[in-house]
Amino acid sequence: MDVRRRNNVRVTGRAGAPVVVLAHGFGCDQNMWRLVVPALERDFTVVLFDHVGSGSSQMSAWSRERYGSLDRYTDDVLEVCRELALGPVTFVGHSVSAMMGVLAAAREPEAFAGLVLLAPSPCFVDDPASGYRGGFSAADIDELLESLDANYLGWSGAMAPVIMGNPDRPELGEELTNSFCRTDPQIARVFARVTFLSDNRADLAAVRVPTLVAQCSYDAIAPPEVGAFVHTHIPGSRLVTLNATGHCPQLAAPEETVAAIAAFAGVAR
């Protein structure tokens, strides 16, 4: 299967410039990056793609068995990078895609000039035994997934504004709701479990490429303690706290998000 078609790959920006690959999170597609792309493409080659099962990806490539863990998504990330043959890239992974970047860079570090982990979480579930705070109790996650299974559209309408934050800008929550509602409920149910039940804390130490952890000043989904944990456990990483609030700074604060990505990608090559 053609990788570009499978993942709806789009390349824009300056040919021959440092390469930035933008990877979206759960319930979204590459359209979520539209506010940051115009600024980035002035100085970078920008690669956009949709995870299989999202956006305009090739839906026939998706199956519950294949995409029931982060491993297949990680394979796809590496296949996109190989297909484009643009040399080492700076991979910008938002939310669950941040951990795809972690796994991909640990597996094939030569493919990456650097990682930008935007609002990352290696584990959403609190682990009282180790003192780790992911932001949700195990019961919270069970309830969230049960609600999603019972009424995906209703869940989307209730959860998207919480994930987006910025209640004074309801149009942002509405946009995320609409994005969730465009996702096939069957695929969303599987991807939600991949997103909220994965535990990649032990994988962070394997990252050996330059890494920027970019967290928001307030994020109900990935609180500041999570960003600090990721920073502490990735050797040599940098941590920046954006003034942006909510879980989607590329929509809520695109200029600040661009500045963080561009400053890092300009030197991580």
C-alpha positions as CSV (number, residue, x, y, z in Angstrom):
1,M,0.0,0.0,0.0
2,D,1.3,3.5,-0.9
3,V,2.4,5.2,2.3
4,R,1.6,8.7,1.1
5,R,-2.0,7.7,0.2
6,R,-2.5,5.6,3.3
7,N,-1.6,8.4,5.7
8,N,-2.7,11.3,3.4
9,V,0.8,12.7,3.5
10,R,1.2,16.4,2.5
11,V,4.5,18.2,2.1
12,T,4.7,21.9,2.0
13,G,7.1,24.8,2.9
14,R,10.7,25.4,1.8
15,A,12.3,22.6,-0.2
16,G,15.7,21.7,1.2
17,A,15.1,23.4,4.5
18,P,15.1,21.5,7.9
19,V,12.1,19.2,8.1
20,V,9.4,19.4,10.7
21,V,6.8,16.5,10.8
22,L,3.5,17.4,12.6
23,A,1.6,14.5,14.2
24,H,-1.9,15.0,15.5
25,G,-3.6,13.5,18.6
26,F,-6.7,11.5,19.3
27,G,-9.9,12.4,17.5
28,C,-8.1,14.9,15.3
29,D,-6.4,15.1,11.9
30,Q,-3.8,17.2,10.2
31,N,-6.2,20.1,10.0
32,M,-5.5,20.8,13.7
33,W,-2.2,22.2,12.6
34,R,-3.5,24.7,10.1
35,L,-2.9,27.7,12.3
36,V,0.8,27.0,12.7
37,V,1.7,25.7,9.2
38,P,1.8,29.1,7.4
39,A,4.4,30.4,9.8
40,L,6.5,27.2,9.9
41,E,6.5,26.7,6.1
42,R,8.4,30.0,5.7
43,D,11.6,28.4,7.2
44,F,11.0,24.7,7.2
45,T,9.8,21.8,5.0
46,V,6.6,20.8,6.7
47,V,5.2,17.3,6.6
48,L,1.6,16.7,7.6
49,F,-0.2,13.4,7.7
50,D,-3.3,11.6,9.2
51,H,-3.0,8.6,11.4
52,V,-4.8,5.6,9.8
53,G,-8.4,5.8,10.9
54,S,-8.4,9.6,11.0
55,G,-9.0,12.4,8.6
56,S,-8.5,11.5,4.9
57,S,-6.3,8.5,5.6
58,Q,-7.1,5.2,3.8
59,M,-9.7,3.7,6.1
60,S,-9.3,0.2,4.5
61,A,-5.9,0.0,6.1
62,W,-7.3,0.2,9.6
63,S,-8.2,-2.8,11.7
64,R,-8.8,-3.3,15.4
65,E,-6.0,-5.9,15.6
66,R,-3.4,-3.8,13.7
67,Y,-4.1,-0.5,15.5
68,G,-4.9,-1.8,19.0
69,S,-1.6,-0.5,20.4
70,L,0.9,2.3,19.7
71,D,3.3,-0.1,17.9
72,R,1.5,0.1,14.5
73,Y,1.2,3.8,14.7
74,T,5.0,4.0,15.5
75,D,5.6,1.8,12.4
76,D,3.6,4.2,10.3
77,V,5.6,7.2,11.6
78,L,8.8,5.5,10.6
79,E,7.4,4.4,7.2
80,V,6.4,8.0,6.4
81,C,9.9,9.3,7.3
82,R,11.5,6.6,5.1
83,E,9.1,7.2,2.2
84,L,9.9,10.9,2.1
85,A,13.6,10.3,2.4
86,L,14.2,13.9,3.6
87,G,16.9,13.0,6.1
88,P,16.6,13.4,9.9
89,V,13.4,15.2,10.9
90,T,12.2,17.1,13.9
91,F,9.1,15.2,14.9
92,V,6.4,17.2,16.6
93,G,4.0,14.9,18.4
94,H,0.9,16.3,20.1
95,S,-0.7,14.4,23.0
96,V,-0.7,10.6,22.2
97,S,1.5,11.2,19.2
98,A,4.2,12.4,21.5
99,M,4.6,8.8,22.7
100,M,4.7,7.6,19.1
101,G,7.6,9.9,18.6
102,V,9.3,8.6,21.8
103,L,8.9,5.0,20.6
104,A,10.0,5.8,17.0
105,A,13.1,7.7,18.1
106,A,14.1,4.9,20.5
107,R,13.8,2.4,17.7
108,E,15.5,4.4,14.9
109,P,17.3,7.4,16.4
110,E,19.1,8.1,13.1
111,A,15.7,9.2,11.6
112,F,15.3,12.1,13.9
113,A,17.1,15.4,14.4
114,G,14.9,16.0,17.4
115,L,11.5,15.6,19.1
116,V,9.0,18.2,20.2
117,L,6.6,16.6,22.7
118,L,3.6,18.9,22.8
119,A,1.3,18.3,25.8
120,P,2.7,14.8,26.2
121,S,1.6,12.1,28.6
122,P,3.4,8.8,29.0
123,C,0.5,7.5,31.2
124,F,-2.8,9.2,32.0
125,V,-3.5,7.0,35.0
126,D,-2.3,7.9,38.5
127,D,0.1,5.4,40.0
128,P,-0.1,5.9,43.8
129,A,2.5,3.2,44.5
130,S,5.2,5.1,42.7
131,G,3.9,8.6,43.4
132,Y,3.2,9.2,39.7
133,R,0.3,11.6,38.9
134,G,-1.1,11.2,35.5
135,G,-4.2,13.3,36.1
136,F,-6.8,10.5,36.2
137,S,-7.6,7.7,38.7
138,A,-8.1,4.2,37.2
139,A,-11.8,4.6,38.0
140,D,-11.9,7.9,36.1
141,I,-10.5,6.3,33.0
142,D,-12.9,3.3,33.3
143,E,-15.8,5.8,33.5
144,L,-14.5,7.8,30.6
145,L,-14.2,4.8,28.4
146,E,-17.6,3.4,29.4
147,S,-19.2,6.7,28.6
148,L,-17.5,6.8,25.2
149,D,-18.7,3.3,24.4
150,A,-22.3,4.1,25.4
151,N,-22.7,7.3,23.5
152,Y,-19.7,8.5,21.5
153,L,-21.4,11.6,20.1
154,G,-22.6,12.7,23.6
155,W,-19.2,11.9,25.1
156,S,-17.6,14.1,22.4
157,G,-19.8,17.0,23.1
158,A,-19.1,16.8,26.8
159,M,-15.3,16.0,26.8
160,A,-14.0,18.1,23.9
161,P,-14.5,21.4,25.7
162,V,-12.8,20.0,28.7
163,I,-9.9,18.8,26.7
164,M,-9.6,22.1,24.8
165,G,-10.0,24.2,27.9
166,N,-10.3,28.0,27.3
167,P,-14.0,28.2,28.3
168,D,-14.0,31.9,27.4
169,R,-13.4,30.8,23.7
170,P,-16.2,28.3,23.2
171,E,-15.5,28.2,19.4
172,L,-12.3,26.2,20.2
173,G,-14.2,23.5,22.1
174,E,-16.8,23.4,19.3
175,E,-14.1,22.8,16.7
176,L,-12.7,19.9,18.7
177,T,-16.2,18.5,19.2
178,N,-16.8,18.6,15.5
179,S,-13.4,16.9,14.9
180,F,-14.3,14.1,17.3
181,C,-17.7,13.7,15.7
182,R,-16.2,13.2,12.3
183,T,-14.2,10.2,13.6
184,D,-15.8,6.8,13.1
185,P,-17.0,5.7,16.5
186,Q,-15.7,2.2,16.2
187,I,-12.2,3.5,15.4
188,A,-12.5,6.2,18.2
189,R,-13.3,3.5,20.8
190,V,-10.1,1.5,19.9
191,F,-7.9,4.6,19.7
192,A,-9.2,6.0,23.0
193,R,-8.1,2.8,24.7
194,V,-4.7,3.1,23.0
195,T,-4.5,6.7,24.2
196,F,-5.8,6.5,27.7
197,L,-4.5,3.0,28.8
198,S,-1.0,3.0,27.4
199,D,1.9,3.3,29.8
200,N,5.1,4.5,28.2
201,R,6.9,5.7,31.3
202,A,9.6,3.1,31.0
203,D,10.3,4.0,27.3
204,L,11.3,7.6,28.0
205,A,14.9,6.7,29.1
206,A,15.6,5.1,25.7
207,V,15.3,8.5,23.9
208,R,18.8,9.7,22.8
209,V,17.9,12.5,20.4
210,P,17.5,16.2,21.4
211,T,14.0,16.6,22.9
212,L,11.8,19.6,23.8
213,V,9.0,19.0,26.2
214,A,6.4,21.7,25.7
215,Q,3.6,21.7,28.2
216,C,0.8,24.2,28.8
217,S,0.5,26.3,32.0
218,Y,-2.8,24.6,32.7
219,D,-4.0,21.4,31.1
220,A,-6.7,19.2,32.5
221,I,-5.6,16.3,30.5
222,A,-1.8,16.4,31.0
223,P,-1.1,18.5,34.1
224,P,2.3,20.2,34.6
225,E,3.6,17.3,36.8
226,V,3.3,15.1,33.8
227,G,5.5,17.4,31.6
228,A,8.0,17.6,34.5
229,F,8.1,13.8,34.7
230,V,8.7,13.4,30.9
231,H,11.5,16.0,31.1
232,T,13.1,14.3,34.1
233,H,13.1,10.9,32.5
234,I,14.4,11.8,29.0
235,P,18.1,12.4,29.3
236,G,19.2,15.9,28.3
237,S,15.7,17.1,27.4
238,R,14.5,20.7,27.7
239,L,11.3,21.7,29.3
240,V,9.3,24.8,28.3
241,T,6.0,25.8,29.9
242,L,3.8,27.7,27.4
243,N,1.5,30.5,28.6
244,A,-1.2,28.7,26.6
245,T,-3.9,26.8,28.5
246,G,-5.8,23.7,27.6
247,H,-4.5,20.6,25.8
248,C,-4.4,22.0,22.2
249,P,-2.0,25.0,22.1
250,Q,-1.6,24.7,18.3
251,L,-5.2,26.0,18.2
252,A,-5.4,28.1,21.4
253,A,-2.0,29.8,21.0
254,P,-0.6,29.1,17.6
255,E,2.0,31.9,17.6
256,E,3.5,30.8,20.9
257,T,3.4,27.2,19.7
258,V,5.2,28.1,16.4
259,A,7.9,30.1,18.3
260,A,8.7,27.1,20.5
261,I,8.8,24.6,17.6
262,A,10.8,26.9,15.3
263,A,13.4,27.9,18.0
264,F,14.0,24.2,18.8
265,A,13.9,22.8,15.2
266,G,16.3,25.5,14.0
267,V,19.0,24.1,16.2
268,A,18.1,20.4,16.4
269,R,19.6,19.5,13.1
